[in-house]
């Protein structure tokens, strides 16, 4: 059986994978980038166990065509998600890895919830 930490880490990866595959290819412009960031955050935040989600789109990569838009590419996305489950928090990030030339997901940490 997987541990609670493994389940939390798995959930974080699922959320980032869903974010990537749901939104890559979406029409985007410099005027709509902020709206798309908000939509991506909102969509992922609705999923089970998500306590925080942050998304940024690299506007420098937006190259609008003659119709005034571009398409969202994986290299444009930076996202971080926090999963809270069974007293644990898992944080993971999706970001472009220039050396690999691929958007990679990284598990940043899994830790027990801190009591404030």
C-alpha positions, 0 to 999 in steps of 0.5 A, spaced: 500 500 500 502 506 498 504 511 504 500 518 505 506 521 502 506 517 496 499 519 495 500 526 496 505 526 491 502 522 486 496 527 487 500 533 485 503 530 479 496 528 477 494 536 478 500 538 474 499 533 468 492 535 467 494 542 467 499 541 462 495 537 457 488 541 458 491 548 456 497 547 451 494 549 445 489 554 448 489 561 444 492 566 447 494 573 446 498 578 451 491 581 453 488 574 455 494 571 458 492 574 465 485 571 464 488 564 462 493 564 468 486 565 472 482 560 469 488 555 469 489 556 477 481 556 478 480 549 474 486 546 478 484 549 485 477 545 484 480 538 484 481 534 490 486 536 495 488 542 492 490 547 497 494 552 493 495 553 485 499 558 482 500 559 474 505 564 470 505 564 463 511 567 460 509 573 456 516 574 452 514 567 448 507 570 446 508 571 438 502 573 436 500 571 428 496 576 423 490 574 427 492 577 434 493 571 438 498 565 439 498 558 442 500 556 449 506 552 449 509 548 455 515 552 455 511 558 457 508 555 463 510 555 470 506 552 475 506 550 482 501 546 486 500 544 493 496 538 496 493 537 503 492 530 504 492 526 511 496 531 515 501 532 509 502 537 504 506 536 498 508 541 493 510 540 486 512 545 480 512 544 473 517 549 469 521 548 462 527 545 463 532 549 458 537 543 458 532 538 457 528 542 452 522 540 455 517 542 461 518 538 467 515 536 473 518 536 480 516 534 487 519 540 491 517 537 498 512 532 502 512 534 509 507 534 515 502 540 516 505 545 521 501 547 526 501 555 527 
